[in-house]
Amino acid sequence: MVSIRPDEISAILKQQIEDYDKSVSISNVGTVLQVGDGIARIYGLQQCMAGELVEFEDGTEGLALNLEDDNVGAVLMGEGLGIQEGSIVKATGKIASVPVGDKMLGRVVNALGQPVDGKGDIPTMETRLIESMAPGIIQRKSVHEPMQTGITAIDAMIPIGRGQRELIIGDRQTGKTAIGVDTIINQKGEDVVCVYVAVGQKAASVANVVEVLRERGALDYTIIVAANASEPAALQYLAPYTGAAIAESFMYKGKATLIVYDDLTKQAQAYRQMSLLLRRPPGREAYPGDIFYCHSRLLERAAKLSDAMGKGSMTALPIIETQAGDVSAYIPTNVISITDGQVFLSSDLFNSGLRPAINVGISVSRVGGAAQTKAIKKIAGTLKLELAQFDELAAFSQFASDLDAATQKQLGRGKRLRELLKQSQFSPLILAEQVAVVYAGVKGLIDEIPVEKVVEFALELRNYLKSNKPTYISKVQSEKVLSDETEAILKEAISEVKSNMMATV
């Protein structure tokens, strides 16, 4: 028989009373009223915040976007196949955030920062809110350092500086992604962290970009955020903000970063889909009224930070797809007004064999000139003007039967300049090579070379300088100026390559 000891029982009761936790925990719980098309309407989440993460019974996460009198409209960030009417929903009290840090480099992640490249988890404890305030006026500095793209036509005529937002705009299949990828490849050895955001693209296209970057050794300093066409609209809408948060974490540590949003048209379409399903009032082209704010708050996060803030920078290259070259449509005009210039790619030029197909007349950089290197600034001043005049004369010369010598000379010069600016995909040029190519064309040193041989001449000149005139390459690369000494070496090299070519013609 077990003897009961009252003193032992009273000691246990005392202990229990002392350890009693008096805190009250309030759990904000609701139930699903309706679900479908990636949208759930939830009843009962009275304390829910805008942009708060909610968790459904089956583990799917959602983002609360509509806070109405009697229900909360949330978008699902997953398939949500296990969610039914009457399912329990918990408010997490957290705003959407993503993992950030050095361990992200070389990885492919989804819009929630989760790895999708099959290389296992990312060992980082650092996180950052997806939405965060853009730096203010005092925290910024004017753009003054060059961001070399390696594409001669851009670096010479539409230069981009660190901290700038330069729009890449054009019809489908005109080489927009190629410009973004080329710029990332060209940052090798420049200590720039790159983020490539793929929104609404085929998984095969993203895999192709990853492979190109890996082959050229650019994946080591690049993070890829992918929200493929097959993924829910909510993830396609969030992906650019996720990319911006990842790049920002490096920018505030004093590093230079580059982010390519490919493309914001698809993000706008995903947001339109979500907004219409949430029954928000449609505006122009059925886009919601806040679509401008959606893009402006994203692109304003790109900046060149002041010395006090650590001198970091975030350069943004948003991509926008036009329909039949219509830059006056709603989304293109919105993004043009937010950015600091645009590179316009023309399908006519692309089809005529000019690659990259940059339309010099409409393209502009509003701040990059301040960041352009002295070497190329000195010689490229007249390049844009000569090409613009050539376009005008070429249209006019179609109707004129006999042209005077001066016009013929100008047309010939324009044709050769165009040929010089042709560049194959994924092969960015270093500054010294760009200077040499532009110098040869602008100074009229190749006017006697047949037009069809100009591309071959440019290649020969670059190879000749590398093998025979290494002092020219090293001096221009280190000093970033074209001195009298290097100019003399360059002239000599051009005449030698030219005489070799003319001998074989």
C-alpha positions in Angstrom: 0.0 0.0 0.0 1.4 3.4 -1.0 1.5 6.0 1.8 0.4 9.5 0.8 2.6 12.2 2.3 0.7 15.5 2.6 3.9 17.7 2.8 5.1 16.3 -0.5 1.8 17.1 -2.2 1.7 20.6 -0.8 5.4 21.2 -2.0 4.4 20.1 -5.5 1.3 22.4 -5.5 3.4 25.3 -4.3 5.9 24.7 -7.1 3.2 24.5 -9.7 1.6 27.8 -8.4 5.0 29.5 -8.5 5.8 28.3 -12.1 2.3 29.4 -13.4 2.7 31.6 -16.5 0.3 34.5 -16.2 1.0 35.9 -19.7 -1.9 35.8 -22.2 -1.2 34.7 -25.7 -3.5 35.9 -28.4 -3.6 33.9 -31.5 -5.0 35.7 -34.5 -6.9 32.9 -36.3 -9.5 33.0 -39.2 -11.3 30.7 -41.5 -11.3 30.5 -45.3 -14.5 31.8 -46.8 -13.6 31.2 -50.4 -10.5 30.0 -52.3 -9.6 29.8 -56.0 -7.4 31.2 -58.7 -4.6 31.8 -56.2 -6.7 34.0 -54.0 -8.2 33.2 -50.6 -10.8 35.3 -48.8 -10.5 34.9 -45.0 -12.9 35.7 -42.2 -11.9 36.6 -38.7 -8.3 37.9 -39.0 -9.2 41.2 -37.3 -5.7 42.2 -36.3 -4.1 41.4 -39.7 -1.6 43.9 -41.2 -1.2 44.8 -44.9 1.6 42.7 -46.4 1.5 40.3 -43.4 2.3 36.6 -44.0 -0.6 34.2 -43.1 -0.3 30.4 -42.8 -2.9 28.0 -44.0 -3.6 24.6 -42.5 -1.7 22.7 -45.2 1.4 24.8 -44.7 0.9 27.1 -47.7 1.9 30.7 -47.0 -0.2 33.7 -48.2 0.3 37.4 -48.3 -2.5 39.6 -47.0 -3.2 42.4 -49.5 -6.8 43.4 -49.2 -8.0 44.4 -45.7 -11.8 44.8 -46.0 -14.6 45.3 -43.4 -15.7 41.7 -43.2 -12.8 39.7 -44.8 -9.1 39.7 -45.7 -8.1 39.0 -49.3 -4.8 37.1 -49.4 -2.8 35.8 -52.4 -1.4 32.3 -52.1 2.4 31.8 -52.5 2.1 28.2 -53.5 -0.3 25.8 -55.2 -2.5 25.6 -52.1 -4.2 22.4 -53.2 -5.0 21.4 -49.6 -6.9 24.6 -48.8 -10.7 24.3 -48.6 -13.6 26.4 -47.5 -13.6 26.4 -43.7 -9.8 25.7 -43.4 -8.1 27.4 -40.4 -5.7 30.3 -41.2 -3.2 31.8 -38.7 -1.7 35.3 -38.9 2.1 34.9 -38.3 2.7 38.5 -37.3 5.6 38.6 -39.7 6.1 40.8 -42.8 7.6 38.9 -45.8 11.4 38.7 -45.6 14.1 36.7 -47.4 17.5 35.3 -46.5 20.5 37.5 -47.6 24.3 37.4 -47.3 27.5 36.1 -49.0 26.3 32.5 -48.9 23.7 33.4 -51.5 26.4 34.0 -54.2 26.3 31.5 -57.0 22.9 30.2 -56.1 19.5 30.1 -57.8 16.6 30.9 -55.5 12.8 31.4 -55.8 10.9 34.6 -54.9 10.9 33.6 -51.2 14.7 33.1 -51.2 14.5 29.3 -51.1 17.1 27.5 -53.2 15.9 25.8 -56.4 19.2 24.7 -57.8 19.4 21.3 -56.0 22.5 22.3 -54.0 20.9 22.1 -50.6 20.0 24.7 -48.1 21.7 28.1 -47.9 23.5 28.4 -44.5 22.7 32.0 -43.8 20.9 33.4 -40.7 20.7 37.0 -42.1 17.3 38.1 -43.4 16.0 41.3 -44.8 12.4 42.6 -45.4 11.3 42.2 -49.0 9.8 45.7 -48.9 12.0 48.4 -47.4 12.3 52.2 -47.8 14.5 53.6 -50.5 17.5 55.7 -49.3 16.6 59.4 -48.9 18.2 62.5 -50.6 20.8 63.1 -47.9 21.9 59.4 -48.0 22.6 59.6 -51.7 25.5 60.9 -53.8 25.4 61.9 -57.5 26.4 59.1 -59.9 30.1 59.5 -60.7 31.7 56.0 -61.3 31.3 54.1 -64.5 29.5 50.8 -64.8 31.1 49.3 -67.9 28.7 47.1 -69.8 31.4 45.8 -72.2 29.1 46.8 -75.1 30.9 49.5 -77.2 27.7 51.1 -78.4 26.4 51.6 -74.8 29.7 52.6 -73.1 30.5 55.1 -75.9 27.1 56.7 -76.5 24.7 55.8 -73.6 27.1 55.4 -70.7 25.8 53.9 -67.4 27.1 54.9 -64.0 27.0 53.0 -60.7 23.8 53.8 -58.9 21.9 54.6 -62.1 18.6 53.1 -63.4 18.9 52.5 -67.1 15.9 51.0 -68.8 16.4 48.4 -71.6 13.3 48.5 -73.8 12.3 46.8 -77.0 10.1 44.2 -78.7 10.4 40.5 -78.0 13.5 38.8 -79.4 15.6 42.0 -79.9 18.4 41.1 -77.5 17.3 42.7 -74.2 18.3 39.8 -72.0 21.6 39.6 -73.9 22.5 43.2 -72.8 21.8 42.4 -69.2 23.7 39.1 -69.2 26.7 40.8 -71.1 26.8 43.5 -68.4 26.9 40.8 -65.7 29.7 38.9 -67.5 31.7 42.2 -67.9 31.8 42.7 -64.1 34.3 39.9 -63.6 37.2 41.1 -61.5 35.4 44.4 -60.8 34.2 43.4 -57.3 30.5 43.9 -58.2 27.8 41.6 -56.8 25.2 40.9 -59.5 21.6 39.8 -59.1 19.6 38.6 -62.1 15.8 38.5 -61.5 13.9 36.3 -64.1 10.1 37.0 -63.9 7.6 34.9 -65.9 10.1 33.3 -68.2 10.4 29.7 -69.4 12.4 27.6 -67.0 14.5 26.5 -70.0 15.5 30.2 -70.7 16.5 30.7 -67.1 18.6 27.5 -67.1 20.3 28.8 -70.3 21.2 32.1 -68.6 22.6 30.1 -65.6 24.7 27.9 -67.9 26.1 30.9 -69.8 27.1 32.6 -66.6 28.7 29.4 -65.3 30.7 28.9 -68.4 32.1 32.4 -68.3 32.9 32.3 -64.5 30.3 34.9 -63.7 28.1 32.7 -61.5 30.6 33.1 -58.6 29.5 36.7 -58.0 25.9 36.4 -59.2 22.6 35.5 -57.5 19.7 34.4 -59.6 16.1 34.9 -58.4 13.7 33.0 -60.6 9.9 33.1 -60.7 9.1 31.1 -63.8 6.0 31.3 -65.9 4.5 28.2 -64.2 4.7 29.8 -60.7 1.8 31.6 -59.0 1.3 35.3 -59.8 2.1 36.3 -56.2 5.7 34.9 -56.6 6.1 36.6 -60.0 5.0 39.9 -58.4 7.4 39.5 -55.4 10.5 38.3 -57.3 11.9 41.8 -58.2 11.5 43.0 -54.6 13.3 39.9 -53.4 16.1 40.6 -55.8 16.2 44.2 -54.6 16.4 43.1 -50.9 19.3 40.7 -51.7 21.2 43.4 -53.6 20.5 46.1 -50.9 22.1 43.9 -48.2 25.4 44.1 -50.1 24.9 47.8 -51.0 24.6 48.8 -47.3 27.8 46.9 -46.6 29.6 49.3 -49.0 29.7 47.1 -52.1 28.8 47.9 -55.6 25.9 45.9 -56.9 24.1 45.4 -60.2 20.5 44.1 -60.6 18.8 43.1 -63.8 15.0 42.9 -63.7 14.0 40.6 -66.6 11.3 41.8 -67.1 9.0 44.2 -65.3 6.2 43.8 -68.0 5.6 40.3 -66.8 5.7 41.5 -63.1 3.0 44.2 -64.0 0.9 41.5 -65.7 1.1 39.3 -62.6 0.2 42.2 -60.4 -2.8 43.0 -62.7 -4.0 39.4 -62.4 -3.8 39.5 -58.6 -5.5 42.9 -58.4 -8.4 41.9 -60.7 -9.0 38.7 -58.8 -8.9 40.6 -55.5 -11.6 42.8 -57.2 -9.6 46.0 -57.0 -10.9 48.7 -59.4 -9.1 48.5 -62.8 -7.5 51.6 -64.4 -5.9 52.2 -67.8 -5.3 48.9 -69.8 -7.0 47.1 -66.8 -3.9 47.7 -64.6 -4.7 48.7 -61.0 -4.2 52.4 -60.0 -1.1 51.7 -57.9 0.9 50.0 -60.7 3.1 53.2 -61.1 3.9 53.1 -57.3 4.6 49.4 -57.6 7.5 50.1 -60.0 8.6 53.4 -58.6 9.1 52.1 -55.0 11.1 49.2 -56.5 13.4 51.3 -58.8 13.9 54.1 -56.3 15.8 51.6 -54.1 18.7 51.7 -56.6 21.1 54.4 -55.5 24.7 55.6 -55.1 25.1 55.9 -51.4 27.0 58.8 -49.8 30.5 58.4 -48.1 28.8 58.5 -44.7 26.6 55.5 -45.7 29.5 53.5 -46.8 29.8 54.4 -50.6 27.8 51.3 -51.7 25.8 51.4 -54.9 23.0 49.5 -56.6 22.7 49.9 -60.4 19.4 48.7 -61.8 18.8 47.6 -65.4 15.0 47.1 -65.7 13.8 45.4 -68.9 10.4 46.3 -70.5 8.9 44.5 -73.5 7.0 46.7 -76.0 4.4 45.6 -78.5 5.3 46.6 -82.1 7.8 49.3 -80.9 5.1 51.2 -79.0 7.0 53.1 -76.3 3.9 55.2 -75.6 1.9 52.3 -74.0 1.1 52.5 -70.3 3.8 50.5 -68.6 6.7 51.6 -70.9 5.9 55.3 -70.3 5.6 54.7 -66.6 9.0 53.1 -66.3 10.7 55.6 -68.8 9.5 58.4 -66.4 11.0 56.6 -63.4 14.4 55.7 -64.8 17.5 57.8 -65.7 17.5 57.0 -69.4 16.7 54.1 -71.8 18.4 51.8 -74.3 15.9 51.3 -77.1 16.3 48.1 -79.1 14.7 48.1 -82.6 13.5 45.0 -84.3 14.1 46.6 -87.7 17.8 47.1 -86.9 18.0 43.6 -85.4 16.5 42.0 -88.5 18.9 44.1 -90.7 21.8 42.4 -89.0 22.9 45.1 -86.6 23.5 43.4 -83.2 23.2 44.8 -80.6 20.2 46.5 -82.3 20.4 49.9 -80.4 18.5 52.8 -81.9 20.8 55.7 -81.1 18.1 58.3 -81.9 15.7 57.4 -79.1 18.3 56.0 -76.6 19.6 58.3 -73.9 21.5 58.3 -70.6 20.5 61.1 -68.3 23.4 60.8 -65.8 26.0 58.4 -67.2 28.0 61.1 -69.0 29.1 62.2 -65.5 30.5 58.8 -64.9 32.1 58.1 -68.3 35.8 57.4 -68.4 37.9 60.2 -69.9 39.5 57.9 -72.5 36.2 57.1 -74.2 34.6 60.5 -73.5 37.4 62.2 -75.4 36.8 60.3 -78.6 33.2 59.3 -78.6 31.8 62.9 -78.5 31.0 63.0 -82.2 30.0 59.3 -82.5 26.4 59.7 -81.6 26.0 62.8 -83.8 27.6 61.1 -86.8 25.3 58.1 -86.5 22.2 60.2 -86.1 23.2 62.2 -89.2 23.8 58.9 -91.0 20.3 57.7 -90.2 18.8 60.9 -91.6 21.0 60.9 -94.7 20.3 57.1 -95.4 16.6 57.8 -95.5 17.1 60.8 -97.7 19.6 59.1 -100.1 17.1 56.5 -101.1 15.3 59.1 -103.1 18.3 60.9 -104.5 19.9 59.5 -107.7 23.2 61.4 -107.6 24.8 62.6 -104.3 27.6 65.0 -103.9 31.0 63.8 -102.7 30.6 65.2 -99.1 27.3 63.3 -98.6 28.7 60.1 -100.1 31.7 60.4 -97.7 29.4 60.9 -94.7 27.3 57.9 -95.7 30.4 55.8 -96.1 31.6 56.9 -92.7 28.2 56.1 -91.1 28.1 52.6 -92.6 31.6 51.8 -91.3 30.8 53.2 -87.8 27.7 51.0 -87.7 29.8 47.9 -88.7 32.4 48.8 -85.9 29.7 48.8 -83.3 28.5 45.2 -84.2 29.4 42.8 -81.4 28.6 39.2 -80.9 26.6 38.0 -77.9 28.3 37.3 -74.5 31.7 38.7 -75.6 32.0 42.1 -73.8 35.1 44.2 -74.6 37.5 45.9 -72.2 37.8 49.7 -72.2 41.1 49.7 -74.1 39.6 47.7 -77.0 36.5 49.9 -77.1 38.7 53.0 -77.3 40.7 51.5 -80.1 37.7 50.5 -82.2 35.8 53.8 -81.7 39.0 55.9 -82.4 39.6 54.1 -85.7 36.1 54.9 -86.9 35.6 58.5 -85.6 39.0 59.7 -86.8 38.3 58.4 -90.3 41.2 56.0 -90.3 39.2 53.2 -91.9 37.4 55.2 -94.6 39.3 53.3 -97.3 38.6 49.8 -95.9 35.6 48.1 -97.7 32.5 48.1 -95.6 32.2 44.3 -95.6 35.7 44.1 -94.1 35.2 46.5 -91.2 34.1 43.8 -88.7 37.1 41.7 -89.6 39.4 44.8 -89.2 38.0 45.5 -85.7 38.8 41.9 -84.7 42.3 42.0 -86.2 43.0 45.3 -84.5 41.9 43.9 -81.0 44.1 40.8 -81.4 47.0 42.8 -82.8 46.9 45.2 -79.8 46.8 42.3 -77.3 49.7 40.4 -78.9 52.0 43.3 -80.2 51.1 46.4 -78.2 50.5 45.2 -74.6 51.7 48.5 -73.2 48.7 50.3 -74.8 46.3 47.9 -73.2 47.8 48.1 -69.7 48.2 51.9 -69.8 44.6 52.6 -70.9 43.2 50.1 -68.5 45.1 51.5 -65.5 45.1 55.2 -66.3 41.6 55.3 -68.0 42.8 58.1 -70.3 44.1 58.2 -73.8 47.4 60.1 -73.5 49.5 61.4 -76.4 51.8 58.4 -75.9 49.1 55.8 -76.0 47.4 57.6 -78.9 50.6 57.4 -80.9 50.9 53.6 -80.2 47.2 53.2 -81.3 47.7 55.1 -84.5 50.7 53.0 -85.4 48.8 49.8 -84.7 45.8 50.9 -86.8 48.1 51.7 -89.8 49.9 48.4 -89.5 46.7 46.3 -89.4 45.3 48.4 -92.2 48.3 47.9 -94.5 48.2 44.2 -93.8 44.5 44.0 -94.7 44.8 46.3 -97.8 47.6 44.1 -99.1 45.3 41.0 -99.0 42.3 42.8 -100.5 
